[in-house]
């Protein structure tokens, strides 16, 4: 397959959800999961019409652009010989939960009770997310099916990414974490956009 430089979805929608977990009343999602990025590996697979390509690389999960009640979560995959896949989702947080959703039930992303669950369906693609996020470990599986041809993928391509990341937690974690921000293209339903992601 030809070399692929793919910059994936930027979903910049805000939604509402309820967090019924009373634990850690003095902490919120951003203080629990922000700060030092989660780093590890990402395993992937692309398949089309019986052909399959397996690949692996470095995986990162990080919270950036935090505000009073909203934050962006990014999933960064740096794949040898293929390039980068950047997924950036902005949502609201309340206590230990993160949520992005529209009234349309086909578009949502949530992290509640340490469980990741999401779906994004449009005319161009279908994406699903599941996994878990704890203070010291983050795992997430994304499956994308391209219903229309893109610059990098023919129609019908199935892309799977499996993130397996972790971090060490100390009492003096610094939310700055030493990461620099960089501007990169991020691919979305309406074409390419520019967005900031961490370079750690």
Short mmCIF file of the C-alpha atoms (twelve columns), coordinates in Angstrom:
data_MODEL
# 
_entry.id   MODEL 
# 
loop_
_atom_site.group_PDB 
_atom_site.id 
_atom_site.type_symbol 
_atom_site.label_atom_id 
_atom_site.label_alt_id 
_atom_site.label_comp_id 
_atom_site.label_asym_id 
_atom_site.label_seq_id 
_atom_site.Cartn_x 
_atom_site.Cartn_y 
_atom_site.Cartn_z 
_atom_site.pdbx_PDB_model_num 
ATOM 1   C CA . UNK A 1   0.000   0.000  0.000  1 
ATOM 2   C CA . UNK A 2   1.103   3.543  -0.634 1 
ATOM 3   C CA . UNK A 3   2.326   5.645  2.219  1 
ATOM 4   C CA . UNK A 4   -0.570  7.159  4.125  1 
ATOM 5   C CA . UNK A 5   -0.590  10.437 5.985  1 
ATOM 6   C CA . UNK A 6   -4.002  10.422 7.639  1 
ATOM 7   C CA . UNK A 7   -5.217  12.979 10.106 1 
ATOM 8   C CA . UNK A 8   -8.507  11.829 11.529 1 
ATOM 9   C CA . UNK A 9   -11.599 13.270 13.089 1 
ATOM 10  C CA . UNK A 10  -11.940 16.530 14.955 1 
ATOM 11  C CA . UNK A 11  -15.319 16.622 16.691 1 
ATOM 12  C CA . UNK A 12  -15.807 19.973 18.353 1 
ATOM 13  C CA . UNK A 13  -19.304 19.644 19.779 1 
ATOM 14  C CA . UNK A 14  -20.534 20.116 23.319 1 
ATOM 15  C CA . UNK A 15  -23.234 18.060 25.003 1 
ATOM 16  C CA . UNK A 16  -24.803 17.175 28.291 1 
ATOM 17  C CA . UNK A 17  -24.814 14.100 30.488 1 
ATOM 18  C CA . UNK A 18  -25.259 13.183 34.128 1 
ATOM 19  C CA . UNK A 19  -22.584 11.774 36.410 1 
ATOM 20  C CA . UNK A 20  -24.079 9.838  39.308 1 
ATOM 21  C CA . UNK A 21  -20.743 8.798  40.863 1 
ATOM 22  C CA . UNK A 22  -20.296 10.749 44.124 1 
ATOM 23  C CA . UNK A 23  -16.684 9.607  44.607 1 
ATOM 24  C CA . UNK A 24  -13.822 12.114 44.632 1 
ATOM 25  C CA . UNK A 25  -16.127 15.085 45.226 1 
ATOM 26  C CA . UNK A 26  -13.173 17.473 45.336 1 
ATOM 27  C CA . UNK A 27  -11.783 16.269 41.997 1 
ATOM 28  C CA . UNK A 28  -13.072 16.467 38.438 1 
ATOM 29  C CA . UNK A 29  -12.379 14.678 35.172 1 
ATOM 30  C CA . UNK A 30  -9.674  17.129 34.143 1 
ATOM 31  C CA . UNK A 31  -7.745  16.909 37.408 1 
ATOM 32  C CA . UNK A 32  -8.040  13.097 37.476 1 
ATOM 33  C CA . UNK A 33  -7.012  12.344 33.892 1 
ATOM 34  C CA . UNK A 34  -5.199  15.484 32.743 1 
ATOM 35  C CA . UNK A 35  -1.550  16.322 33.212 1 
ATOM 36  C CA . UNK A 36  1.036   13.722 32.254 1 
ATOM 37  C CA . UNK A 37  -0.015  12.074 28.949 1 
ATOM 38  C CA . UNK A 38  -0.650  8.355  28.685 1 
ATOM 39  C CA . UNK A 39  1.992   6.758  26.460 1 
ATOM 40  C CA . UNK A 40  2.304   3.281  25.004 1 
ATOM 41  C CA . UNK A 41  1.514   1.421  21.815 1 
ATOM 42  C CA . UNK A 42  -1.143  1.332  19.143 1 
ATOM 43  C CA . UNK A 43  -1.928  -1.735 17.052 1 
ATOM 44  C CA . UNK A 44  -3.864  -1.314 13.840 1 
ATOM 45  C CA . UNK A 45  -5.383  -3.090 10.879 1 
ATOM 46  C CA . UNK A 46  -6.672  -1.893 7.507  1 
ATOM 47  C CA . UNK A 47  -8.771  -4.237 5.413  1 
ATOM 48  C CA . UNK A 48  -10.546 -4.015 2.064  1 
ATOM 49  C CA . UNK A 49  -12.041 -6.762 -0.100 1 
ATOM 50  C CA . UNK A 50  -10.100 -9.556 1.563  1 
ATOM 51  C CA . UNK A 51  -6.788  -7.683 1.644  1 
ATOM 52  C CA . UNK A 52  -5.383  -6.842 5.085  1 
ATOM 53  C CA . UNK A 53  -2.509  -4.762 6.429  1 
ATOM 54  C CA . UNK A 54  -1.489  -4.994 10.110 1 
ATOM 55  C CA . UNK A 55  0.690   -2.279 11.633 1 
ATOM 56  C CA . UNK A 56  1.883   -0.893 14.968 1 
ATOM 57  C CA . UNK A 57  3.368   2.276  16.389 1 
ATOM 58  C CA . UNK A 58  3.491   4.665  19.320 1 
ATOM 59  C CA . UNK A 59  0.221   5.663  20.984 1 
ATOM 60  C CA . UNK A 60  -0.550  8.684  23.169 1 
ATOM 61  C CA . UNK A 61  -3.703  9.809  24.988 1 
ATOM 62  C CA . UNK A 62  -3.766  13.321 26.466 1 
ATOM 63  C CA . UNK A 63  -6.118  16.019 27.704 1 
ATOM 64  C CA . UNK A 64  -5.473  19.514 26.316 1 
ATOM 65  C CA . UNK A 65  -7.135  22.946 26.023 1 
ATOM 66  C CA . UNK A 66  -8.839  22.707 29.401 1 
ATOM 67  C CA . UNK A 67  -11.384 25.307 30.435 1 
ATOM 68  C CA . UNK A 68  -13.711 25.635 33.420 1 
ATOM 69  C CA . UNK A 69  -16.052 22.837 32.333 1 
ATOM 70  C CA . UNK A 70  -14.718 21.612 28.979 1 
ATOM 71  C CA . UNK A 71  -11.575 19.949 27.645 1 
ATOM 72  C CA . UNK A 72  -10.236 18.252 24.512 1 
ATOM 73  C CA . UNK A 73  -9.099  14.639 24.551 1 
ATOM 74  C CA . UNK A 74  -6.696  13.510 21.841 1 
ATOM 75  C CA . UNK A 75  -5.695  10.042 20.676 1 
ATOM 76  C CA . UNK A 76  -2.421  10.199 18.751 1 
ATOM 77  C CA . UNK A 77  -1.051  7.275  16.723 1 
ATOM 78  C CA . UNK A 78  2.410   7.555  15.158 1 
ATOM 79  C CA . UNK A 79  2.667   4.626  12.749 1 
ATOM 80  C CA . UNK A 80  6.020   3.607  11.251 1 
ATOM 81  C CA . UNK A 81  6.016   4.013  7.449  1 
ATOM 82  C CA . UNK A 82  2.380   5.164  7.425  1 
ATOM 83  C CA . UNK A 83  2.353   8.489  9.256  1 
ATOM 84  C CA . UNK A 84  0.086   9.924  11.933 1 
ATOM 85  C CA . UNK A 85  -3.547  9.438  12.813 1 
ATOM 86  C CA . UNK A 86  -4.863  12.214 15.077 1 
ATOM 87  C CA . UNK A 87  -8.297  12.013 16.714 1 
ATOM 88  C CA . UNK A 88  -9.392  15.067 18.701 1 
ATOM 89  C CA . UNK A 89  -12.705 15.340 20.556 1 
ATOM 90  C CA . UNK A 90  -13.868 18.320 22.590 1 
ATOM 91  C CA . UNK A 91  -16.530 17.919 25.235 1 
ATOM 92  C CA . UNK A 92  -17.764 18.919 28.645 1 
ATOM 93  C CA . UNK A 93  -16.800 17.311 31.927 1 
ATOM 94  C CA . UNK A 94  -18.554 17.030 35.267 1 
ATOM 95  C CA . UNK A 95  -16.886 15.260 38.174 1 
ATOM 96  C CA . UNK A 96  -15.418 12.064 36.680 1 
ATOM 97  C CA . UNK A 97  -17.337 12.081 33.379 1 
ATOM 98  C CA . UNK A 98  -16.606 13.451 29.910 1 
ATOM 99  C CA . UNK A 99  -19.333 13.794 27.301 1 
ATOM 100 C CA . UNK A 100 -19.810 15.090 23.780 1 
ATOM 101 C CA . UNK A 101 -23.120 14.541 22.075 1 
ATOM 102 C CA . UNK A 102 -25.726 16.063 19.815 1 
ATOM 103 C CA . UNK A 103 -29.458 15.557 19.878 1 
ATOM 104 C CA . UNK A 104 -28.832 13.166 16.996 1 
ATOM 105 C CA . UNK A 105 -28.024 9.867  18.720 1 
ATOM 106 C CA . UNK A 106 -25.693 8.916  15.846 1 
ATOM 107 C CA . UNK A 107 -23.024 11.289 17.183 1 
ATOM 108 C CA . UNK A 108 -21.745 10.914 20.754 1 
ATOM 109 C CA . UNK A 109 -18.598 10.203 22.776 1 
ATOM 110 C CA . UNK A 110 -18.612 9.566  26.522 1 
ATOM 111 C CA . UNK A 111 -16.246 8.523  29.286 1 
ATOM 112 C CA . UNK A 112 -18.359 7.576  32.300 1 
ATOM 113 C CA . UNK A 113 -17.462 5.273  35.199 1 
ATOM 114 C CA . UNK A 114 -14.021 4.905  33.547 1 
ATOM 115 C CA . UNK A 115 -15.677 3.400  30.435 1 
ATOM 116 C CA . UNK A 116 -15.208 4.840  26.927 1 
ATOM 117 C CA . UNK A 117 -18.167 4.577  24.564 1 
ATOM 118 C CA . UNK A 118 -18.817 6.474  21.361 1 
ATOM 119 C CA . UNK A 119 -20.287 6.497  17.869 1 
ATOM 120 C CA . UNK A 120 -19.991 8.846  14.923 1 
ATOM 121 C CA . UNK A 121 -22.083 8.133  11.841 1 
ATOM 122 C CA . UNK A 122 -22.223 10.362 8.786  1 
ATOM 123 C CA . UNK A 123 -22.652 9.958  5.059  1 
ATOM 124 C CA . UNK A 124 -18.884 9.595  4.664  1 
ATOM 125 C CA . UNK A 125 -17.957 7.223  7.489  1 
ATOM 126 C CA . UNK A 126 -18.997 5.218  10.527 1 
ATOM 127 C CA . UNK A 127 -16.819 5.237  13.625 1 
ATOM 128 C CA . UNK A 128 -17.189 3.453  16.947 1 
ATOM 129 C CA . UNK A 129 -15.157 3.769  20.156 1 
ATOM 130 C CA . UNK A 130 -14.927 1.591  23.249 1 
ATOM 131 C CA . UNK A 131 -12.410 1.091  26.037 1 
ATOM 132 C CA . UNK A 132 -11.568 2.348  29.502 1 
ATOM 133 C CA . UNK A 133 -9.666  5.205  31.100 1 
ATOM 134 C CA . UNK A 134 -8.220  5.028  34.611 1 
ATOM 135 C CA . UNK A 135 -5.802  7.404  36.280 1 
ATOM 136 C CA . UNK A 136 -2.834  5.183  35.424 1 
ATOM 137 C CA . UNK A 137 -3.981  3.361  32.279 1 
ATOM 138 C CA . UNK A 138 -5.888  4.130  29.083 1 
ATOM 139 C CA . UNK A 139 -7.121  1.644  26.483 1 
ATOM 140 C CA . UNK A 140 -9.305  2.459  23.516 1 
ATOM 141 C CA . UNK A 141 -10.422 0.629  20.361 1 
ATOM 142 C CA . UNK A 142 -11.631 2.621  17.382 1 
ATOM 143 C CA . UNK A 143 -13.203 1.111  14.269 1 
ATOM 144 C CA . UNK A 144 -13.814 3.294  11.203 1 
ATOM 145 C CA . UNK A 145 -15.596 2.223  8.020  1 
ATOM 146 C CA . UNK A 146 -15.237 4.586  5.078  1 
ATOM 147 C CA . UNK A 147 -18.479 4.745  3.101  1 
ATOM 148 C CA . UNK A 148 -16.997 7.172  0.587  1 
ATOM 149 C CA . UNK A 149 -13.543 7.247  -1.007 1 
ATOM 150 C CA . UNK A 150 -11.029 9.634  0.546  1 
ATOM 151 C CA . UNK A 151 -7.547  10.699 -0.470 1 
ATOM 152 C CA . UNK A 152 -6.095  7.857  1.609  1 
ATOM 153 C CA . UNK A 153 -8.793  5.173  1.665  1 
ATOM 154 C CA . UNK A 154 -10.999 3.596  -1.011 1 
ATOM 155 C CA . UNK A 155 -14.697 3.199  -0.330 1 
ATOM 156 C CA . UNK A 156 -15.336 0.232  1.946  1 
ATOM 157 C CA . UNK A 157 -12.016 0.363  3.800  1 
ATOM 158 C CA . UNK A 158 -12.177 -0.742 7.437  1 
ATOM 159 C CA . UNK A 159 -9.621  0.779  9.834  1 
ATOM 160 C CA . UNK A 160 -9.066  -0.501 13.377 1 
ATOM 161 C CA . UNK A 161 -6.856  1.113  16.033 1 
ATOM 162 C CA . UNK A 162 -6.162  -0.334 19.489 1 
ATOM 163 C CA . UNK A 163 -4.477  1.992  21.988 1 
ATOM 164 C CA . UNK A 164 -2.761  0.512  25.063 1 
ATOM 165 C CA . UNK A 165 -1.208  3.262  27.178 1 
ATOM 166 C CA . UNK A 166 -0.233  4.015  30.765 1 
ATOM 167 C CA . UNK A 167 1.466   6.601  32.984 1 
ATOM 168 C CA . UNK A 168 2.958   6.902  36.449 1 
ATOM 169 C CA . UNK A 169 0.903   8.907  38.923 1 
ATOM 170 C CA . UNK A 170 2.555   10.981 41.645 1 
ATOM 171 C CA . UNK A 171 1.117   13.397 44.187 1 
ATOM 172 C CA . UNK A 172 2.826   16.333 42.489 1 
ATOM 173 C CA . UNK A 173 1.718   15.803 38.887 1 
ATOM 174 C CA . UNK A 174 2.083   19.005 36.889 1 
ATOM 175 C CA . UNK A 175 -0.677  19.683 34.373 1 
ATOM 176 C CA . UNK A 176 1.927   21.271 32.103 1 
ATOM 177 C CA . UNK A 177 3.665   17.885 31.761 1 
ATOM 178 C CA . UNK A 178 6.436   19.354 29.586 1 
ATOM 179 C CA . UNK A 179 4.536   18.929 26.295 1 
ATOM 180 C CA . UNK A 180 4.799   21.425 23.462 1 
ATOM 181 C CA . UNK A 181 1.789   22.114 21.245 1 
ATOM 182 C CA . UNK A 182 1.976   21.895 17.468 1 
ATOM 183 C CA . UNK A 183 -0.425  22.753 14.667 1 
ATOM 184 C CA . UNK A 184 -1.282  19.833 12.364 1 
ATOM 185 C CA . UNK A 185 -3.938  19.012 9.767  1 
ATOM 186 C CA . UNK A 186 -6.855  17.057 11.224 1 
ATOM 187 C CA . UNK A 187 -9.183  15.233 8.874  1 
ATOM 188 C CA . UNK A 188 -12.897 15.597 9.536  1 
ATOM 189 C CA . UNK A 189 -16.255 15.095 7.811  1 
ATOM 190 C CA . UNK A 190 -16.051 18.530 6.181  1 
ATOM 191 C CA . UNK A 191 -12.481 18.129 4.930  1 
ATOM 192 C CA . UNK A 192 -9.104  19.027 6.359  1 
ATOM 193 C CA . UNK A 193 -8.855  21.469 9.245  1 
ATOM 194 C CA . UNK A 194 -5.938  22.658 11.323 1 
ATOM 195 C CA . UNK A 195 -5.799  21.852 15.016 1 
ATOM 196 C CA . UNK A 196 -3.425  21.847 17.959 1 
ATOM 197 C CA . UNK A 197 -2.146  18.558 19.370 1 
ATOM 198 C CA . UNK A 198 0.526   17.869 22.007 1 
ATOM 199 C CA . UNK A 199 4.055   16.852 21.047 1 
ATOM 200 C CA . UNK A 200 5.383   15.062 24.148 1 
# 
